Amino acid sequence: MATAHEKSHAKPQGSLRTIFSAQYRKRTTVAAVLLTVAIIGLWAGAVYEPSAVIQLATKARMNKAEAARMASIATGLLSIGTLVGCLALPPMAEKIGRRKTLAVYFVGMAVSIALAFGWAFYLSNGLVPFIALLVVLGFFGGNFALFSLWLPEQFETRVRATAFAFCTSVGRFFGAIVNFGIGAMVLNMKTLGVPIALTAIAFIVGLAVIPLAPETKGQELLG
């Protein structure tokens, strides 16, 4: 007969099996895909935004110090936008539901990242519109906050932590792979804007996946 110590060590393995059981397999897969989409956009914008701003500032005839300062300001504005987006998200999710809220944020991300890197970046005087779009991009980048609210509602207590850890880890793993791919595209295409703008496609995929996730608005937390 297994001792209490042996049983405690068996729980994590049992929890991992449970989130891929018939009861939770679909929820786990869908949540992992949606988190991957969110992280791809979040990392692409945050990683390459400073370089894009420096290039635009240099094009606007700023010296190196001024360009670096402008990149810092843009990063700060992006972060402020994200903070506001995170704060605005929970009330929206309570009002219109989790799926619709994520859809709104994904559409916002797709549009803002495509316009910022696919349009403003290539304007002759694109610095100001690019930074303005960064604020919008930052706001909708707050979509990641939804998963802290939504994921725990989809799984019962005994597997909730396992499901959350698995989905976020998978998202980061594939997000890192995509960012390596973006770096290779930037090198081969010899431009920064188009490869980043193409990450908007991930959000279109995410929009198609959202209806497969359960709507948990107004439901009691699973025991």
KOLSEDREN-220243 format. One record per residue (C-alpha): x, y, z. Coordinates in Angstrom, 2 decimals. Last residue first. Example, Ala and Ser with C-alpha at 12.3 -4.5 7.8 and 13.67 -1.06 7.14 Angstrom:
# residues 2
PT      px      py      pz
PT   13.67   -1.06    7.14
PT   12.30   -4.50    7.80
# end
This chain:
# residues 223
PT      px      py      pz
PT  -14.47   22.98   -6.65
PT  -15.11   24.79   -9.93
PT  -15.56   28.55   -9.51
PT  -19.20   29.53   -9.93
PT  -20.28   30.77  -13.35
PT  -21.17   34.39  -14.06
PT  -18.75   34.68  -16.98
PT  -17.15   31.30  -17.64
PT  -17.37   31.17  -21.45
PT  -15.64   27.97  -22.57
PT  -12.93   28.15  -25.26
PT  -13.66   26.93  -28.81
PT  -15.04   30.35  -29.78
PT  -11.54   31.84  -29.10
PT   -9.75   29.68  -31.69
PT  -10.66   31.69  -34.81
PT   -9.72   34.94  -33.07
PT   -6.39   33.38  -32.07
PT   -5.58   32.58  -35.69
PT   -6.25   36.23  -36.55
PT   -4.04   37.12  -33.59
PT   -1.18   35.04  -35.00
PT   -1.54   36.83  -38.34
PT   -0.68   40.11  -36.60
PT    2.80   38.59  -36.24
PT    3.29   39.67  -39.87
PT    3.78   43.27  -38.74
PT    6.93   42.18  -36.91
PT    8.44   40.65  -40.06
PT    7.34   43.69  -42.14
PT    8.84   46.39  -39.93
PT   12.40   45.32  -39.20
PT   13.97   45.23  -42.64
PT   16.90   43.36  -44.14
PT   14.58   40.60  -45.41
PT   17.04   37.86  -44.41
PT   18.12   39.34  -41.08
PT   14.62   40.48  -40.10
PT   13.26   37.07  -41.09
PT   15.87   35.30  -38.93
PT   14.96   37.50  -35.96
PT   11.28   36.76  -36.52
PT   12.05   33.03  -36.46
PT   13.90   33.39  -33.16
PT   10.84   35.28  -31.90
PT    8.59   32.45  -33.04
PT   10.65   29.91  -31.08
PT   10.50   32.08  -27.95
PT    6.71   32.38  -28.24
PT    6.53   28.60  -28.63
PT    8.23   28.08  -25.27
PT    6.50   31.02  -23.57
PT    3.06   29.75  -24.55
PT    3.89   26.21  -23.47
PT    4.97   27.53  -20.07
PT    1.80   29.61  -19.66
PT   -0.42   26.65  -20.53
PT    1.43   24.18  -18.30
PT    1.63   26.45  -15.26
PT   -2.06   27.37  -15.40
PT   -3.13   23.76  -15.91
PT   -0.96   22.51  -13.05
PT   -2.19   25.25  -10.71
PT   -5.83   24.47  -11.46
PT   -5.52   20.67  -11.26
PT   -6.87   19.99   -7.75
PT   -8.98   23.16   -7.68
PT  -11.12   22.47  -10.73
PT  -10.26   24.01  -14.07
PT  -11.83   26.66  -16.33
PT  -12.22   29.46  -13.80
PT   -8.51   29.43  -12.96
PT   -7.74   30.09  -16.65
PT  -10.03   33.12  -17.01
PT   -8.78   35.61  -14.43
PT   -5.03   35.23  -14.75
PT   -5.69   34.59  -18.45
PT   -7.28   38.00  -18.86
PT   -4.09   39.78  -17.81
PT   -2.40   38.67  -21.05
PT   -4.77   40.92  -22.98
PT   -2.80   43.90  -21.62
PT   -1.11   44.01  -25.00
PT   -4.27   45.84  -26.09
PT   -3.11   48.90  -24.17
PT    0.50   48.53  -25.27
PT   -0.50   48.40  -28.92
PT   -2.51   51.60  -28.45
PT    0.48   53.30  -26.82
PT    2.73   51.91  -29.56
PT    0.37   53.40  -32.15
PT    1.17   56.88  -30.85
PT    4.89   56.02  -30.96
PT    4.61   55.00  -34.62
PT    2.49   58.04  -35.49
PT    5.19   60.33  -33.99
PT    8.21   58.57  -35.52
PT    6.80   58.05  -39.01
PT    8.12   61.08  -40.83
PT    9.15   59.36  -44.10
PT    6.59   56.65  -43.36
PT    7.85   53.06  -43.33
PT    7.50   52.42  -39.58
PT    4.02   53.96  -39.63
PT    2.67   51.32  -42.06
PT    3.69   47.70  -41.43
PT    5.25   48.12  -37.99
PT    2.72   50.41  -36.33
PT   -0.28   49.62  -38.55
PT    0.11   45.83  -38.35
PT    0.86   45.94  -34.61
PT   -2.14   48.20  -33.97
PT   -4.61   46.19  -36.06
PT   -3.68   42.74  -34.77
PT   -3.39   43.91  -31.17
PT   -6.76   45.65  -31.21
PT   -8.40   42.61  -32.80
PT   -6.83   40.44  -30.08
PT   -8.03   42.80  -27.35
PT  -11.61   42.81  -28.63
PT  -11.57   39.01  -29.05
PT  -10.22   38.60  -25.52
PT  -13.10   40.67  -24.18
PT  -15.65   38.76  -26.26
PT  -14.37   35.43  -24.91
PT  -14.24   36.50  -21.25
PT  -17.69   38.06  -21.00
PT  -19.30   41.39  -21.89
PT  -19.56   43.09  -18.48
PT  -17.30   41.03  -16.24
PT  -14.61   40.83  -18.92
PT  -14.84   44.60  -19.47
PT  -14.43   45.26  -15.74
PT  -11.40   42.91  -15.68
PT   -9.70   44.41  -18.81
PT   -9.48   48.11  -18.03
PT   -6.72   47.70  -15.44
PT   -4.62   45.49  -17.72
PT   -5.05   47.90  -20.63
PT   -4.02   50.83  -18.44
PT   -0.85   48.98  -17.44
PT   -0.14   48.03  -21.05
PT   -0.48   51.66  -22.17
PT    1.89   52.73  -19.41
PT    4.39   50.12  -20.60
PT    4.19   51.30  -24.22
PT    4.60   54.89  -23.04
PT    7.71   53.93  -21.07
PT    9.14   52.07  -24.05
PT    8.51   55.11  -26.24
PT   10.29   57.37  -23.75
PT   13.27   55.01  -23.61
PT   13.42   54.83  -27.42
PT   13.32   58.64  -27.56
PT   16.26   58.83  -25.17
PT   18.23   56.40  -27.33
PT   17.47   58.48  -30.42
PT   18.50   61.68  -28.63
PT   21.81   60.14  -27.54
PT   22.50   58.74  -31.01
PT   21.75   62.00  -32.83
PT   18.30   62.83  -34.17
PT   17.95   63.36  -37.92
PT   14.33   62.11  -38.22
PT   15.74   58.96  -39.89
PT   17.77   58.45  -36.71
PT   14.57   58.74  -34.68
PT   12.88   56.18  -36.93
PT   15.75   53.73  -36.57
PT   15.90   54.28  -32.81
PT   12.13   53.76  -32.55
PT   12.32   50.46  -34.45
PT   15.20   49.22  -32.30
PT   13.27   50.05  -29.12
PT   10.08   48.33  -30.42
PT   11.76   45.04  -31.33
PT   11.60   43.17  -28.02
PT    8.37   44.67  -26.60
PT    6.30   44.34  -29.77
PT    7.42   40.83  -30.63
PT    7.18   39.73  -26.99
PT    3.56   40.81  -26.52
PT    2.46   39.58  -29.92
PT    3.93   36.10  -29.53
PT    2.85   35.97  -25.87
PT   -0.83   36.51  -26.65
PT   -0.83   33.92  -29.44
PT    0.87   31.36  -27.19
PT   -1.68   32.07  -24.46
PT   -4.49   31.41  -26.91
PT   -2.93   28.13  -28.05
PT   -2.35   26.93  -24.48
PT   -5.94   27.80  -23.52
PT   -7.29   25.86  -26.49
PT   -5.20   22.79  -25.71
PT   -6.05   22.77  -22.01
PT   -9.77   23.34  -22.57
PT   -9.93   20.59  -25.20
PT   -8.12   18.06  -23.03
PT  -10.10   18.87  -19.86
PT  -12.78   16.21  -19.43
PT  -11.33   13.71  -21.90
PT   -8.12   13.67  -19.88
PT   -5.25   15.96  -20.80
PT   -5.62   18.19  -17.72
PT   -5.97   14.99  -15.68
PT   -2.67   13.48  -16.80
PT   -0.85   16.56  -15.55
PT   -2.72   16.39  -12.26
PT   -1.82   12.71  -11.80
PT    1.85   13.48  -12.38
PT    1.66   16.32   -9.84
PT   -0.17   14.07   -7.35
PT    2.19   11.09   -7.37
PT    4.74   12.70   -5.03
PT    2.06   13.27   -2.40
PT    0.95    9.64   -2.77
PT    4.47    8.39   -2.09
PT    4.70   10.45    1.10
PT    1.26    9.28    2.26
PT    2.47    5.68    1.88
PT    1.40    3.46   -0.97
PT    0.00    0.00    0.00
# end
